Amino acid sequence: MEQKDPQQTAESENKPKKSALREMLESVVIAVLLAAVIRLFILEPFYIPSGSMEPTLMIGDRIIVSKVTYLLREPKPGDIVVFKFPLDPSRNFVKRLIAAGGDTVEIKDSVLYINNKPTPEDYLPQGLKFQDYGPQVVPAGQYFMMGDNRNNSDDSRVWGFLDKELIVGNAEVIYWPYNRLGLAK
């Protein structure tokens, strides 16, 4: 039989017991703090309000954006990026990263050329036609962004290049509606 230390027994009997309400409040506060930390620094949900990324992201889609991806690696062409709109940083935009600093971007006959090489864009609808652009050299530390719905996208062809500091994160997952659940790519 195990002997109990009389001093420990006396201390535990003298400790006031937490009420159920207090334990519940502590749990709620911890949950709210964890949710805030996750949303501020790790993952954040976003709503897609426009058709500029169709057919990849549809109006009404909800996505999860990773805020840590670009702490671990540099943004790269092909990534779907959420960023603060350069002309109004209170608004968030989502576009595909097409080219990074030092790259030359050109569109001829609806074909994207990066550094004078045709670049396959499997995510675009077959037969999509869009206007010629460039050539333009992307400045160091900046990015060239375009929507997948090239004829209905307010992007770098209109407002210029994106500074790295305006990037919020990388679109990872479409979580709503359920019939579109999957990776954002």
C-alpha positions as CSV (number, residue, x, y, z in Angstrom):
1,M,0.0,0.0,0.0
2,E,1.3,3.4,-1.0
3,Q,1.8,5.9,1.8
4,K,0.7,9.5,1.3
5,D,2.9,12.4,2.3
6,P,0.9,14.2,5.0
7,Q,2.3,17.6,3.9
8,Q,1.2,17.1,0.3
9,T,-2.2,15.9,1.4
10,A,-2.6,19.0,3.5
11,E,-1.5,21.3,0.7
12,S,-3.9,19.8,-1.8
13,E,-6.8,20.0,0.6
14,N,-6.1,23.7,1.2
15,K,-5.9,24.6,-2.5
16,P,-9.1,26.2,-3.7
17,K,-10.8,24.2,-6.4
18,K,-11.5,25.9,-9.7
19,S,-15.1,26.3,-10.6
20,A,-16.4,24.7,-13.8
21,L,-17.2,28.2,-15.1
22,R,-13.6,29.4,-14.5
23,E,-12.2,26.2,-16.2
24,M,-14.5,26.8,-19.2
25,L,-13.5,30.5,-19.5
26,E,-9.8,29.6,-19.3
27,S,-10.3,27.0,-22.1
28,V,-12.2,29.6,-24.3
29,V,-9.5,32.2,-23.8
30,I,-6.7,29.7,-24.7
31,A,-8.7,28.6,-27.8
32,V,-9.2,32.2,-28.9
33,L,-5.5,33.1,-28.4
34,L,-4.4,30.0,-30.4
35,A,-6.9,30.9,-33.2
36,A,-5.6,34.4,-33.3
37,V,-1.9,33.3,-33.4
38,I,-2.7,30.8,-36.2
39,R,-4.6,33.4,-38.2
40,L,-2.1,36.2,-37.8
41,F,1.1,34.1,-38.4
42,I,0.3,30.7,-40.0
43,L,-2.9,30.2,-41.9
44,E,-5.7,32.6,-43.0
45,P,-9.0,32.0,-44.8
46,F,-9.8,34.2,-47.8
47,Y,-12.9,34.6,-50.0
48,I,-12.7,34.9,-53.8
49,P,-14.9,37.9,-54.8
50,S,-14.2,38.1,-58.5
51,G,-13.7,35.9,-61.6
52,S,-10.1,37.1,-62.3
53,M,-8.6,33.7,-61.5
54,E,-11.3,31.5,-63.2
55,P,-11.2,28.6,-63.9
56,T,-8.7,27.9,-61.1
57,L,-10.5,29.9,-58.5
58,M,-14.2,30.6,-58.9
59,I,-16.3,33.5,-57.5
60,G,-17.4,32.4,-54.0
61,D,-14.5,30.0,-53.4
62,R,-12.9,30.1,-50.0
63,I,-9.2,29.3,-49.7
64,I,-6.7,28.8,-47.0
65,V,-3.5,30.9,-47.4
66,S,-0.2,29.9,-45.8
67,K,1.7,32.8,-44.4
68,V,4.7,30.7,-43.6
69,T,5.4,29.2,-47.0
70,Y,7.4,32.3,-48.1
71,L,9.4,32.4,-44.9
72,L,10.7,28.9,-45.9
73,R,11.2,29.6,-49.6
74,E,11.1,32.4,-52.2
75,P,7.9,32.8,-54.2
76,K,8.2,31.1,-57.6
77,P,6.5,31.3,-60.9
78,G,3.2,29.3,-61.0
79,D,2.4,30.1,-57.3
80,I,-1.1,31.4,-56.5
81,V,-0.4,34.4,-54.2
82,V,-2.6,36.6,-52.0
83,F,-1.2,40.1,-51.7
84,K,-2.1,43.6,-50.7
85,F,-3.1,45.5,-53.8
86,P,-0.3,48.0,-54.6
87,L,-2.7,50.9,-55.4
88,D,-4.9,50.3,-52.3
89,P,-3.2,48.1,-49.6
90,S,-6.4,47.8,-47.6
91,R,-7.6,45.4,-50.4
92,N,-6.3,41.9,-50.9
93,F,-5.9,40.4,-54.4
94,V,-5.1,36.9,-55.5
95,K,-3.2,36.3,-58.8
96,R,-0.7,33.8,-60.2
97,L,3.0,34.7,-60.0
98,I,4.3,34.8,-63.5
99,A,7.8,36.1,-63.3
100,A,10.3,37.3,-60.6
101,G,13.0,40.1,-60.6
102,G,15.3,40.0,-63.5
103,D,12.9,38.0,-65.8
104,T,11.7,39.4,-69.1
105,V,7.9,39.0,-69.6
106,E,6.3,39.1,-73.0
107,I,3.0,37.9,-74.5
108,K,2.8,37.3,-78.2
109,D,-0.2,35.7,-80.0
110,S,-1.6,34.5,-76.6
111,V,1.6,32.7,-75.7
112,L,3.5,33.7,-72.5
113,Y,7.3,34.1,-73.0
114,I,9.6,34.3,-70.0
115,N,13.2,35.3,-71.0
116,N,12.3,34.7,-74.7
117,K,11.2,31.1,-74.0
118,P,7.5,30.0,-74.4
119,T,6.1,29.0,-71.0
120,P,3.4,26.3,-70.8
121,E,0.4,27.4,-68.8
122,D,-1.6,24.2,-68.3
123,Y,-4.0,25.9,-65.9
124,L,-5.4,28.2,-68.7
125,P,-8.5,27.1,-70.7
126,Q,-7.6,25.7,-74.1
127,G,-7.9,28.2,-76.9
128,L,-7.9,31.3,-74.6
129,K,-6.8,34.4,-76.6
130,F,-5.5,37.5,-74.9
131,Q,-3.7,40.7,-75.8
132,D,0.0,41.0,-76.5
133,Y,2.2,42.6,-73.8
134,G,5.8,43.7,-73.4
135,P,8.6,42.8,-73.4
136,Q,9.1,44.1,-69.9
137,V,11.9,43.3,-67.4
138,V,10.8,42.7,-63.9
139,P,12.8,44.8,-61.4
140,A,14.8,43.1,-58.6
141,G,12.7,42.3,-55.5
142,Q,9.4,42.6,-57.5
143,Y,7.0,40.2,-59.2
144,F,4.8,40.1,-62.3
145,M,1.3,38.9,-61.4
146,M,-1.5,37.8,-63.7
147,G,-5.0,36.4,-63.3
148,D,-5.8,33.1,-65.0
149,N,-8.8,34.8,-66.6
150,R,-6.5,36.9,-68.7
151,N,-9.3,38.9,-70.4
152,N,-11.0,39.8,-67.0
153,S,-8.1,40.5,-64.7
154,D,-6.7,43.7,-63.2
155,D,-3.1,42.6,-62.8
156,S,0.5,43.6,-63.4
157,R,-0.3,44.4,-67.1
158,V,-2.4,47.3,-65.7
159,W,-0.9,48.4,-62.3
160,G,2.7,47.3,-62.7
161,F,4.9,45.1,-60.6
162,L,4.3,43.8,-57.1
163,D,6.8,44.5,-54.2
164,K,7.7,41.5,-52.1
165,E,6.6,43.3,-48.9
166,L,3.0,43.3,-50.1
167,I,2.8,39.5,-50.3
168,V,0.4,38.0,-47.7
169,G,0.9,34.3,-48.5
170,N,0.5,31.3,-50.8
171,A,-3.0,29.9,-51.6
172,E,-2.8,26.3,-50.5
173,V,-6.3,24.8,-50.4
174,I,-9.9,25.5,-51.7
175,Y,-12.1,24.4,-48.7
176,W,-15.4,25.7,-49.9
177,P,-17.7,24.8,-51.7
178,Y,-17.2,21.2,-50.8
179,N,-17.5,20.1,-54.5
180,R,-14.3,22.1,-55.2
181,L,-12.4,20.9,-52.2
182,G,-8.7,20.4,-53.1
183,L,-5.3,22.0,-53.6
184,A,-5.2,25.5,-55.2
185,K,-2.9,25.1,-58.2
